[in-house]
Amino acid sequence: MAEEKTQVNDINRSLYDFRYEESDKDFYRMESGLSEDIIKKISEEKDDPQWMREFRLKSLKIYNQMKEPEWGPDIAGLDIANISSYVRPKTKMSGKWEDVPDDIKNTFEKLGIPEAERASLAGVGAQYDSELVYHNVQSEVAKQGVVYLGFEEALKSPEWGPMVQKYFMTLVKPNDHKFAALHGAAWSGGSFVYVPKGTKLSFPLQSYFRLNAKGAGQFEHTLIIVDEGADLHFIEGCSAPKHNVANLHAGCVELFVKKGAHLRYSTIENWSKNMYNLNTKRARVEEGATIEWVSGSFGSHISYLYPESDLVGNKARAEFTGVTFAGEGQNLDTGAKMLHLAPNTSSVINTKSISKSGGISTYRSAVYIGKMAEGSKASVSCQSLMLDSKSRSDTIPAMTVLTDKADVGHEAKIGRISSDAIFYLMSRGVPEEEARAMIVSGFASPVSKELPLEYAVEMNNLIRLEMKGTL
C-alpha cells in the first residue's frame, strides 16, 4: 500500500503549477527594472494615445518619490530591478478560441476556462502574462448593449476611449500608495465593462489572469461602470505556476456603481507562492446602489489586499465576504475598507481566515463613518481558525465614527480546530485528513455558497489541496 503523502511539498499541484518555457521565438520580454526609457517603450509597444503616455510618466515620477508601505508584511524580497514589467506572447488577441496558440490554449483548457464559458458565462476575457489573448462575448449580451472589451481595445476606441479617459485611475489615484503609482506607469491588459441603464445580466462575465513568465510583473487594469438600475456579476480568476524567483502582481480594479445599480464582484485568487500580490480594488457606490465583494485568497507568498467601498449616495450598500488561507511560507495581509460618506448607508464585512504550517494570516479593516453619514450602519465580523501551533492569526480593525447617529458593531473570534469535532467524525469512519478538510470547508462555506457552482467546487478543491500535509 502506498504511503499517504503528508507534506505540502509532496502534493501534486499540477492543475496550477504546470508551465510552458518562454522562448524568444514565441514571447517578447522587456528588460527588467523600471526606468523612464522602459515605460516609454511599453507605451510605444502599445501605441498609447498621448494623454496615456503622459499619465504613465507622471505615475513613474510619483512612484520614484514615494516610500514603500510600512503597515504590512515585509516585502524586502521584492526587487523591482529584477522584475520585467512587460512580457507578451507573440500573438494577437483573438475572438476565436481555435486561433489562440496551442500552449496558451492548453493552459486555459487545463484551467477550465473554455468549459466554464460554454457552461454558464456571458463573456470571457483571458490574459496571459501582460496581454489579453482571448476575448469573447455572447451575442445576446452584446444585443443588450453591454460592452465588454479588452482594456486597450476600449482605450483606443473612438466610442469608448473618452469614457476610459474620464474614469481611468480617478478612484485609485497614482499617489494613493507606491504600488498604485507603479500600476499607473506599467499597467497592461485588463478589462473594460459598461452595462447600460436598466440592463440586468442573468449570466456573469469573467476575466482570468495567468502569469506564466518567470521574474515578471502583471499589471492588468479592470474598469467597470454599471449604469443606473443595471445589474452585473463579474468574476475574476487568477493563477500562476511556481518559480524560484519573485513575481509581482500589482493590478487595479475600479468599479463605478451608479444610482440604484447592483454589482457583485467575485474573485478566486490562487497565485503561486513566489508571488507578491499587491493589488488595489475600489468601488464608488451611488444612491440606492449595492456592491457585493466575494473573495477567496489562497495563493501568494505575500498579499496586501483590502477592497474599498466608497458609499457616496444616500442608502448606498456594501457587503464584503472573504476567506483567506495561509499555508507554509505565506504571509497574507487582507481585509476590507468601508467609507460611509452619505446618510443611511450600510456596510457588512464578514471574513474568515485560516492558517496552517506556520502560515500567517492578518485581518486588517477600516470603517469610516463621516459627519454626513447619519443613520448609517456598519457591521464587522472576522473569524480566524489556526490548524496547528506553528501558525499565526492577527486581527487589526480600525473604526472612525464622526457622528453619534450611527450603529456600529464588531465581532472577532480566533480559535483552533476542535479535536472533539475531529474525534467525532473519525468515530463515524471519516479519515482524519478528510475530517479536517470537512471542518475547514464548513468554516469557509459563507464564501463558497456565494460563488457559481464551478467556482465553489474549485474553492473547495483548493481547501482540500491545502489540507494535505497537516497531519
BELTAKA-V200355 format. One record per backbone hydrogen bond with DSSP energy under -1.0 kcal/mol. NH is the residue of the N-H (numbers start at 0). CO is the residue of the C=O. E is the energy in kcal/mol with one decimal. If there is no record, write none. Layout:
# BELTAKA-V200355
[[NH:CO:E] [NH:CO:E]]
This chain:
# BELTAKA-V200355
[[9:6:-1.5] [10:7:-1.5] [15:12:-1.7] [16:12:-2.8] [17:13:-1.2] [26:22:-2.2] [27:87:-3.0] [29:85:-3.1] [32:82:-2.3] [38:34:-2.3] [39:35:-2.4] [40:36:-2.2] [41:37:-2.5] [42:38:-2.3] [43:39:-2.5] [44:40:-3.1] [45:41:-1.7] [47:42:-2.1] [52:48:-1.8] [53:49:-2.2] [54:50:-1.9] [55:51:-2.6] [56:52:-1.8] [57:53:-2.3] [58:54:-2.4] [59:55:-2.2] [60:56:-1.8] [61:57:-2.0] [62:58:-2.7] [63:59:-2.4] [64:60:-1.2] [65:61:-1.5] [77:74:-1.9] [81:78:-2.3] [82:79:-1.6] [83:214:-2.3] [87:27:-2.7] [89:25:-3.4] [90:88:-2.4] [93:132:-1.7] [98:95:-1.5] [99:96:-1.4] [104:100:-3.0] [105:101:-3.2] [106:102:-1.7] [107:103:-2.1] [108:104:-2.5] [109:105:-2.5] [110:106:-1.5] [111:108:-1.3] [112:107:-2.4] [115:111:-2.4] [116:112:-2.5] [117:113:-2.5] [118:114:-2.2] [119:115:-2.5] [121:203:-3.3] [123:135:-2.6] [124:205:-1.9] [125:133:-2.9] [126:207:-3.2] [127:130:-2.6] [128:209:-3.4] [129:86:-2.7] [130:127:-1.5] [132:125:-2.8] [133:125:-1.5] [134:93:-2.4] [135:123:-2.5] [137:121:-3.1] [141:137:-1.8] [142:138:-2.2] [144:141:-1.8] [145:140:-1.4] [146:193:-2.8] [148:191:-2.6] [150:189:-2.0] [153:149:-2.2] [154:150:-2.4] [155:151:-1.8] [160:156:-2.9] [163:159:-2.2] [164:160:-2.6] [165:161:-2.0] [166:162:-1.9] [167:163:-2.9] [169:166:-1.7] [175:172:-2.4] [180:176:-1.9] [181:177:-1.9] [182:178:-1.7] [183:179:-2.4] [184:180:-1.6] [185:181:-2.7] [186:182:-2.1] [187:218:-1.8] [191:148:-2.9] [192:222:-2.5] [193:146:-2.4] [194:224:-2.5] [197:227:-2.4] [198:195:-1.9] [200:230:-2.3] [204:232:-2.1] [205:122:-2.1] [206:234:-2.5] [207:124:-2.4] [208:236:-2.7] [209:126:-2.5] [210:238:-1.7] [216:83:-2.4] [217:247:-2.0] [220:188:-1.8] [221:251:-2.8] [222:190:-2.7] [223:253:-2.4] [224:192:-2.6] [225:255:-2.9] [226:194:-2.5] [228:258:-1.7] [229:226:-2.2] [230:198:-2.4] [231:261:-2.0] [233:263:-2.9] [234:204:-2.7] [235:265:-3.2] [236:206:-2.3] [237:267:-1.6] [238:208:-1.9] [246:273:-2.0] [247:215:-2.3] [248:275:-2.8] [249:217:-2.3] [251:219:-1.9] [252:279:-2.4] [253:221:-3.0] [254:281:-2.3] [255:223:-2.9] [256:283:-3.0] [257:225:-2.7] [259:286:-2.2] [260:257:-2.4] [261:229:-2.3] [262:289:-2.2] [263:231:-2.4] [264:291:-3.2] [265:233:-2.7] [266:293:-2.7] [267:235:-2.1] [268:295:-3.1] [269:237:-2.5] [274:271:-1.6] [275:246:-2.5] [276:301:-3.1] [277:248:-2.8] [279:250:-1.5] [281:252:-2.2] [282:307:-2.5] [283:254:-2.8] [284:309:-2.9] [285:256:-2.6] [287:313:-2.0] [288:285:-2.2] [289:260:-2.2] [290:316:-1.8] [291:262:-2.6] [292:318:-3.1] [293:264:-2.3] [294:320:-2.6] [295:266:-2.5] [296:322:-2.8] [297:268:-2.8] [300:274:-2.6] [301:274:-1.7] [302:330:-1.5] [303:276:-2.8] [304:332:-1.8] [307:280:-2.2] [308:336:-2.1] [309:282:-3.2] [310:338:-3.0] [311:284:-1.9] [311:309:-1.2] [312:284:-1.1] [314:342:-1.8] [315:312:-1.9] [316:288:-2.6] [317:345:-1.7] [318:290:-2.1] [319:347:-2.8] [320:292:-2.5] [321:349:-1.9] [322:294:-2.4] [323:351:-2.2] [324:296:-2.5] [325:353:-3.2] [329:326:-1.9] [330:300:-2.6] [331:359:-2.5] [332:302:-2.1] [333:361:-2.4] [334:304:-1.7] [336:306:-2.6] [337:365:-2.8] [338:308:-2.8] [339:367:-3.8] [340:310:-2.3] [343:373:-2.4] [345:315:-2.0] [346:376:-1.9] [347:317:-1.8] [348:378:-2.8] [349:319:-2.9] [350:380:-2.6] [351:321:-2.3] [352:382:-2.5] [353:323:-3.2] [354:384:-2.1] [355:325:-2.3] [358:355:-2.2] [359:329:-2.6] [360:391:-2.2] [361:331:-2.7] [362:393:-3.1] [363:333:-2.5] [364:395:-1.6] [365:335:-1.7] [366:397:-2.5] [367:337:-2.9] [368:399:-3.1] [369:339:-2.5] [372:369:-1.6] [374:404:-3.6] [375:372:-1.3] [376:344:-2.3] [377:406:-2.7] [378:346:-2.0] [379:408:-2.1] [380:348:-2.7] [381:410:-2.5] [382:350:-2.2] [383:412:-3.1] [384:352:-2.9] [385:414:-2.7] [386:354:-2.6] [391:358:-2.3] [393:360:-2.2] [395:362:-3.5] [397:364:-1.3] [399:366:-2.9] [401:368:-2.9] [405:403:-1.3] [406:375:-2.5] [408:377:-2.4] [410:379:-2.5] [412:381:-2.1] [414:383:-2.0] [416:385:-1.4] [421:417:-1.9] [422:418:-2.7] [423:419:-2.5] [424:420:-2.3] [425:421:-2.6] [426:422:-2.3] [428:425:-1.8] [429:424:-2.1] [434:430:-2.6] [435:431:-2.5] [436:432:-2.2] [437:433:-2.6] [438:434:-2.1] [439:435:-2.5] [440:436:-2.8] [441:437:-2.1] [442:438:-2.1] [443:439:-2.1] [446:443:-1.8] [447:443:-1.3] [448:444:-2.6] [449:446:-1.5] [450:447:-1.3] [455:451:-2.2] [456:452:-2.4] [457:453:-1.8] [458:454:-2.5] [459:455:-2.4] [460:456:-2.3] [461:457:-2.3] [462:458:-2.2] [463:459:-2.2] [464:460:-2.5] [465:461:-2.6] [466:462:-1.7] [469:466:-1.4]]
